Amino acid sequence: MKRFLLLRLAGLVGVLVVMTAVVFVLRQLLPADPARAAVGPNAPESVVAAKRVELGLDQPLYLQFGRYLDHLFLHGDLGQSSRTSRPVGGDIIGALPASLELVVAAVLVAIVIGLVLALGELLLPWAKPIRWILLAGASAPIFLTGLLGLLLLWFKWHLLPGGGRSGLADAPTGPTGFLTVDSLLAGRPLLAWDAVQHLALPALTLGLPMGVAVGRALWSSLLGTMRQDYVRTARSKGLTEGQVVRRHALRNSAAAPLSMAGLQIGLILANLLIVERIFAWPGIGLYTVQSLGTDDLTAVLGVALVTGAAYIVINALVDLAQAVADPRVSL
Amino acid sequence: MTKRLLGRSLLAAVLITELVAGCTAGGTSGTQTGTTNSTGAAPDTSLKTALQTDIATFDPDNNFEVAGLGAILAVYQGLVAYGPGTTKIQGLLAKSWTVSPDGLTYTFTLRDGVKFGSGKSMTSADVKASFERRMSSKFVLNYFLAGVASMQTPAPNLFVVKLKSPEPGLLDSFCSPWGPKIVGPDGLGTHKAGDQSAAWLTDHADGTGPFLLSSFVRGQGYKFDRNPNYWGEKPAMSSVSAKIVPDIGQQVLQVQNGDLDLVQHGYPFTQLASLPAGLQVEAYDDLGLEMAFINPTRNLKSAAQRTKVKAGLNPAGWINDAFGKYATPAKSLYPSAMLTPAKPYQWPTASSVADVAVPPLEIGYAAGEAGVQQRVADLLISQLGSVGIKATARSLSDAEPSNFAKNLNKAPDIFLAQNNPDSADPGSQAGLFYTTGGGLNIFGYSNPAADKLFATANATVDIGKRNALYDQGAQLIFDDGGFVPLADVKDVIVHRGGLKNFGTKPGVPWNVDFGTITR
């Protein structure tokens, strides 16, 4: 276990350095001028030139990259956003809780959908229409799912709020940054319920593709498991189908869906950009979209590094979960 | 400032707005909020609006964006301002001013009884401190005061600015929404903290305007409450909330649902003719001229070729299809609210250039403006076809135009955009776009004869003579085909009825005046 963690940590640092280099080079290739982005489109060229010197953009690329690595690894400094004039690290920390809360909710939604799909197929034959609906929903592009959800559940039927994290102006901003949790900690259950309602639609949009993918992987894995001799033995002992699945099949079928979940996390991180924009969700997805719109490449680079690191960490956790679920998997 | 719709997923926006149009056409779902409910309760004095993008910084010396201007101008004020609906300069924090005969010294007499939101009175020392801060190289809008040689405060109500050389457009630049604003002693002193308050003023404010910034939650929205110390007429609205709704389709839905009182900018032109019941349109002139930038180094090297392109771009043939009744063909290379040309531009006819060969052209437009510009590009492809020119169009990232000059052979032949200059001074438009080396002269166009006229105009104090020179310079450029003016496009506000006195100004695009708006 210790060796696994050390290897993953070393891998994380290596991947971050390579990712930094790649993104840094891409930043040079993109037809964007960070100095122009920092001073605005109408600034005279003399102001742009002064900003270019101030940002060190007049120096050779290797010096710029060395300085960036130095700031990143020795000081944890992701640079300053040209859009907000604030440290990118601080901006990301400010936006991260909203995204984390949304991702956690989306994963919960995905787990429910995955279980409904996989187990419903096995245990509840009458649930087939639900499966078709979920499959159809997951087949649609995520922006379409989000927009249709907005139109129907908010605009037409008024069942859920349409955007943002809360409809109330005085929502607490700490200590966790998770509005649902903070509201409960503040002793305001109604506000927590409001936050859950606001969370529902974006979480459903984000979690649906993952849920369907994981559900299908689980279902396929369960089909194989249910043909095993030990399952037949369990049945012959008089266990119900539900008991067989719960006690013997589920855990032994977990490897494939967990792998799929690890892959799907990357998709969720990418889809955050779309979902947060559609639902005006103030997380790092929206922060990235707004930074892209103003050519704030330092902020985009910072987000890329943070989400890249998050992806690696989450996949390491998935590996751990697989080992816990299946003792045959060694780390 | 370049108009940027800050989301790039316009496909999604278009889709949702079209779906909404389908859902609501016929006026079945719109409901009127009204100013007073049927039970006779007190009128709602709060205003709910939205912004498509975060206000990156509330610091008036660092914010160069367009979207949050109305919010910043609700809190901060300058010495002078454009009057509502006009580009006429009037006093704001200065009740009067004089200019020395040599055009080098401006003396402002400050208004009495002006207080900051903190309750502290404004004096000329505050004005000087604000100007000194603005002039610091740390702040990106310092170029507004680049020509200032010195400042004096001979009395608490007198502020004197001395220039290095005459700047006839100085007062216009002071009227600019991005021009110098007066920051209070709390902002400049108490929270100075070694960075000239840059960190504090990013999400706090200390101004003299009709509203106080009472809440700034990044990524979510802002709240403004009426300033009890405001020196002028108290605003009708007791509070204004502006939440971040990046997707214009979402804003459209929210205003139809009553979650918003108004959409300040970006309501699709294609839907304005069939708004649901209860929604109304307020249209006003702004300084954003729809324009075609011509790349003179690729396929349009000769003036004859560019003339043929002009024949195909003539806005009379397509403008209604693109903007409906909310635009008129441009009269000159200046917005109509800025300058009226002495003589109408002569558009070439197709027959006069029939024998000129033009290779297939590429039209570029900024992706952020795709909703409008893509429509214009499609129409222009058809129009150019009518004069025998084949064309295609492609979307570009917002950043690409500023890098065209690095490789003009890979840049498109025509670039479509609608930009706003800093102020209503024609020198602002000419300097930004048409002068050699101008900040948004993206194809590096150069016309020495026009440059000479512009330089003369910049140093001419007489307004009539200046404008004539700017007009002549622009005529030369139009004749040469360097830039082609297309349309004066109105800015459009869609609101839930009952709102009035929007206080819109051509020089302040996309935004209403929270201080004047009433129900």
Contacts between the chains, C-beta under 8 A, distances in Angstrom:
chain1	res1	chain2	res2	distance
A	30	B	397	7.8
A	30	B	399	6.8
A	31	B	397	6.7
A	31	B	399	5.5
A	31	B	400	4.5
A	31	B	403	4.2
A	32	B	397	7.3
A	32	B	399	3.4
A	32	B	400	7.9
A	32	B	402	7.7
A	32	B	403	7.2
A	33	B	399	7.1
A	33	B	402	5.6
A	33	B	403	6.4
A	36	B	402	5.0
A	37	B	399	7.3
A	38	B	140	6.6
A	39	B	64	7.2
A	39	B	140	4.3
A	40	B	1	6.3
A	40	B	64	3.1
A	40	B	65	7.6
A	40	B	140	6.1
A	40	B	141	7.7
A	41	B	1	5.8
A	41	B	2	4.0
A	41	B	64	7.7
A	41	B	402	7.1
A	41	B	419	7.6
A	41	B	439	6.8
A	41	B	440	6.2
A	42	B	1	5.4
A	42	B	2	7.6
A	42	B	64	6.9
A	42	B	178	7.7
A	42	B	421	7.1
A	42	B	422	5.4
A	42	B	432	6.0
A	42	B	439	5.8
A	42	B	440	7.1
A	43	B	64	7.4
A	43	B	140	6.5
A	43	B	141	8.0
A	43	B	143	5.9
A	43	B	439	6.2
A	44	B	143	5.4
A	44	B	146	7.9
A	44	B	439	5.8
A	45	B	437	6.1
A	45	B	439	6.4
A	46	B	143	7.7
A	47	B	140	7.0
A	47	B	142	7.2
A	47	B	143	5.1
A	48	B	439	7.7
A	50	B	137	6.4
A	51	B	140	7.4
A	81	B	56	8.0
A	83	B	56	4.4
A	84	B	54	7.7
A	84	B	56	4.9
A	84	B	57	6.1
A	84	B	202	7.0
A	84	B	218	7.5
A	85	B	56	7.1
A	85	B	57	5.0
A	85	B	59	7.2
A	85	B	62	5.7
A	85	B	198	6.6
A	85	B	202	5.9
A	86	B	199	7.6
A	86	B	202	6.3
A	91	B	218	7.7
A	94	B	218	6.1
A	94	B	219	7.7
A	95	B	218	7.6
A	95	B	219	6.0
A	98	B	219	7.3
A	143	B	9	6.7
A	143	B	11	7.7
A	143	B	12	4.6
A	143	B	15	7.7
A	144	B	15	7.5
A	147	B	12	6.6
A	147	B	15	6.2
A	147	B	16	4.8
A	147	B	19	6.8
A	147	B	249	7.3
A	150	B	16	7.2
A	150	B	250	7.2
A	150	B	253	7.0
A	151	B	16	7.4
A	151	B	19	5.9
A	151	B	20	7.3
A	151	B	23	6.8
A	151	B	253	7.7
A	154	B	253	7.6
A	154	B	257	7.9
A	155	B	20	7.3
A	155	B	23	7.1
A	155	B	253	5.2
A	155	B	256	7.8
A	155	B	257	6.3
A	156	B	23	7.0
A	162	B	250	6.8
A	162	B	253	6.5
A	162	B	254	6.6
A	162	B	257	7.4
A	162	B	259	7.0
A	163	B	245	6.3
A	163	B	250	5.7
A	163	B	254	7.7
A	164	B	220	6.6
A	164	B	221	7.8
A	164	B	243	6.3
A	164	B	245	7.9
A	165	B	220	6.7
A	169	B	215	7.1
A	169	B	223	6.4
A	169	B	241	7.1
A	173	B	217	7.4
A	274	B	9	6.7
A	274	B	12	7.5
A	277	B	7	5.7
A	277	B	9	6.2
A	277	B	12	7.7
A	277	B	246	5.0
A	277	B	247	5.9
A	278	B	12	6.5
A	278	B	247	5.6
A	278	B	250	7.0
A	279	B	250	7.9
A	280	B	243	7.2
A	280	B	244	5.8
A	280	B	245	4.8
A	280	B	246	6.0
A	280	B	247	7.2
A	280	B	250	6.4
A	282	B	217	7.7
A	282	B	218	7.1
A	282	B	219	2.9
A	282	B	220	4.7
A	282	B	244	6.8
A	283	B	219	7.5
A	286	B	219	6.0
A	286	B	244	7.7
A	286	B	246	6.5
A	287	B	219	6.6
A	289	B	6	7.6
A	289	B	7	5.9
A	289	B	8	7.1
A	289	B	9	7.8
A	289	B	246	6.7
A	290	B	6	5.7
A	290	B	53	5.5
A	290	B	54	5.6
A	290	B	246	7.3
A	292	B	8	6.5
A	293	B	4	6.2
A	293	B	5	7.8
A	293	B	6	3.6
A	293	B	7	6.5
A	293	B	8	6.4
A	293	B	53	6.8
A	293	B	368	6.3
A	293	B	398	6.5
A	294	B	4	7.2
A	294	B	6	6.8
A	294	B	56	7.3
A	294	B	65	7.6
A	294	B	398	7.8
A	295	B	398	6.5
A	295	B	399	4.4
